Amino acid sequence: QVQLVESGGGLVQAGGSLRLSCVASGRTFSTYTMGWFRQAPGKEREFVAAISWNGGSTYYADSVKGRFTIFRVNAKNTVYLQMNSLKPGDTAVYYCARKYGSAGEASGYDYWGQGTQVTVSS
């Protein structure tokens, strides 16, 4: 059973930065795609960013492109989401997830973390 545990969320003012972390259990972390998603109150969960197994390919939602960076350290079984220039519209619960398959597709994720709250004040 794979476990994903997010951390790093919190309250930040608009224009500020946060770095989210997601640590995965198991020995096969380096073989699968990792993604970050978010869900704001009253809205559906949406794709934020994804990274291929070796970090060679990354994908972003248009709403975060240029502000967020996804990267991974396979030796630490960890994927990160560096979030800069945060806006109130980024307020949501952020989830990491994993899958086998292309990082360029937002579907197919089979294991999810419990989420971490990010709140951006204006």
N, C-alpha and C positions, 0 to 999 in steps of 0.2 A: 504494500500500500504506500503510495507516494504521498508525502505531506509537504505542503507549501505554507510557509509562514512569513507574512509580510510585517514590516515595521517601518517606522520613520515618518508616519503621518503626524499631523498636528495642526495648530492654528498659526497662520502667517498673514501678514498684511499684503495687500496687492503690490506687485512688483518684487516681492521676496522670492526666496528659493527654498526648496525642500528636496531631499534625496530619499526615495523609498528603496527598501531592500526586500528581497524575497529569497529565503533560504529553502532549498529543497532537500528532502531526505533521499537516501538511496545512492547507488553507485553509477547510475546511468544518466546523470544530469547533462553531461556533455554531448549526449546523443539526440536531444530533442529541442524543438523550438520553444521559446518562452515568449509570453505576451503579457501586456498590461491592459486592463480594461477598467472602466469606471462606471459608477451608477449614481446619479444625482437623485434627490428626492422627487418622486413622481415621474421619473423618466426611466426609459429602458437602459439596460447596460449597453455601453458602447466601447468599441475598440479604441485604444489609445496608441499602442506601439507594440512591435514584435521584433524579435531578433532570432536569427538562424542559429543552428547548433554550435557553430564555430565563431559566431559574431561577425561573419563576413557580410551578412545582409541585414539591413534594418528597414523597418517600415513604420510610418507614422500617420495618424489621422491628420487631416488638413488643419484642424483646429489647434494642434499642438506643434506642428512642424516649425522648426526654428527656435522653439522654446524648450522643448523636452528632448532628452537624450536617453536612449536605452543602451545599456551595455552589460556584459556579463563577465564573471571571473569563474571559469569552470573549476579551477582548483579549489574554490571555496563553495562550490554548489550554489552560487548566488547570482541573481540578476538584479540590476538596479534601474531606477528611473530617476534621472536628474531632472528636476523641474525648476526652470528659471522664469522670470517675468510672469509670475503667477497672477491670475485674474480671478475675480469673484466667480466667474463662470466655470472655473476649474474645480470648484467645491463639489466633492463627491466622495463616495467610498471607492477606494482603488483596490483592485484585485489582480494578483498575478495568476497565471495559468500556464499549463504546458500541454504540448501535443507532439506527436510525430507527424511530420509533414511540412509543407511549405510555409514559411513565415509570411509570404505574400497574400495568404488567404486568412480572413478573420474568423473562420469557422474551424471546427474540428478539435477544439480544446477539450480535454477529458478530465483533467484534475485542476482544481481551483483552491486558492487560499481562502482564508476567512475574511480578508479585507482589512484595510486601514483607512481611517477617516482623514481626509484633507479638507480643511476649511480655510478659505481665503477671504479675509475681511477687506472692505473697501475703505 
